[in-house]
Amino acid sequence: MSRSEKKLQHKLKRHAGAIEGFSLNQEKYAAGIVTKRRPTDVFFCFIFVGYILALLGIAGYSVYTGDPKKLVAHQDGNRRFCGIDEDVKDYPKVYWTFDYGKSSATNLEEMFKTAVCVKECPKETTSGEMDCVKTKFTTCEDKMNLFATNDVLGMCIVKKPSDVPKSL
């Protein structure tokens, strides 16, 4: 007897009780498809429909009372939403100045404090003033290092990271 035949015999012994008395000649299997069916999880169906309705209600309430644009908007060092909040409405893009003053960027929070809202991303690497809205951490009037950037979804991303001094 081959190994597959032994497996089959073992399964037949294990499920003998369920197999015994089963016949496709029974009335409910006569046509080939079981036609007399009934739902088995009606209670779960009501729970699921209730969950979906609650989910849609919460989503609708959130869109109605909130501001979905803030989900994807960028923030400056003062936590104002660039292009959305009133005092930065005309400045839709965010630029990181990497101006840490006397501190250094030891964590991401320090880096994000250097963000300012700008009208346009700098196109070339230079040193000078920038048209931006100052924050508690960064002033726009001082001469600062500006790096050539690309506008990526409203963020001014440095084109060549090698331009940024290693001390930053």
N, C-alpha and C positions, 0 to 999 in steps of 0.2 A: 504494500500500500504506500502510495507516494505521500509526501509531506502535505500537499494541498488537500488530498483526500482525508488525511487524519484531521486537519483543521476543520473541514466540513463536518466530519463525524462528531467532533467535539462540540461544535456549534449546535448541531442537531440535538445532541444530548442536553445541552445547557438550556435550549429554548423549546424543549419537547412539550412542556405544558401549554405554551402559547400556540404551538403548531397543531397540537392535537385538536381535532374537531373543526379545524379551519378548512374551508372548501370554497373554491371559486364558483361552485354551482349554487351557492346560497342565493336567495332571492335578491338581496341588495347588491350583489356583484354580478348578477346575470347579464346586464347590459354592458359590462366592462368598466363602467364609471360609477362611482358611488354617487347617487343622486339625492339621497335623503341625508342632508347635512344640517348642522346647526352650529351657530357661533359658540365658541368655548370661552372667550375672554371679553365678554361684554363689559364687565366692571372695569377692566384695564382700559378698554376703549374710551369709556367716559373719563377716566383719569387723564388719558393722553390728550383728548380733545380739550379738557379743562386746562391742561398745561399749555397747549398751543394758544388758546385764547388769552391766558394770562401773559404769555410771552409777547403776543401781539399788542396787548393793552399796555404793557410796560414800555415797549418800543415806541408806540404811538405817543404816549405821554412824554417820553424823553425827547422825541423830536419836536413836539408841540411846545414844551416849556424850556427846552435847552437850545443850544446853538451847535448844530452838528459840524459847522466849519471849524470849531475849536478842537475837534478831534484830530485834525491834521495840520492845524496852524502851528507855526513856530513861535517860541517865546524868546524875549531878550533877557538880559540879566535881572531886570525888575519884574520878571514874570508877566509882562504884557504880551498879548498876542499880536504879532506883527501883521498889519493890514486889517485887523479887526477892532482892537481897542481904540477908543476915541483919539488919544494923543499920539498914536502911531498908525492911524488909518491910511496915510499916504506913503507908508513905508512897509511894503508887503514882504520883503525878503529879509533873511537873517544872515549876518556875517559875524564870524568869530574873530575878534581882534587879536587874540592871544596876548593881550596887554594885562599882565598879572600884577603890575606895579611892583611892590616889594615882596610879594608872596610868589610862590611858584605853583604850577599846576600839579599838585600831588594827587588829586582825585578829580573825577568827572565834574563834581559840583563846582569846583573852582574854574574849570574850563568853560562851563555853561554860563557862569557869571560874566564872562567876557563878551557874550553875544550882544549885538546891537541890531536894531531894525534899520534897514537901508532901502533906498529907492531902487538902486541898481547895484549889481555886484561889480567889484573892481575888475577891470579888464587886463590890467598890467601890474607888475610888481613895481612898487614905488614907495616913497615916503612922503607923507603929507596929511592934509585934512580930508575928512570924508563927510559926505552928506548923510548923516544918520541922527538918530535920537539918542541923546546921552542917557546913561543909566547911573545908578549909585556907584558902579564899579568902573565904568569906562566913560571918558569924556571924548567928544568928537572934535573938539577944537584943537587939541594937542596934535603935534606931528606924531604920526604912528606909522608903523610898517604896514603897508597894504600889499597883499599878495594877489597875483593874478588868479582869478577864480572862474569856475563854470557855474551857471545857474542850474541847479538840479532840484526840481520840485520846490522852488522858493528858498533853497539854501545855497549860500555862496560857498562852494567847495573848492579848496585850493587845487589848482591844476597840477602843480609839481610840488609834492610834499617836501622834496629836497630843498626848495626855496626857504622853507620855514627853518630858522636857526634851531640847532639842537638844544640850545639853552631854554627854548620855550617848551 
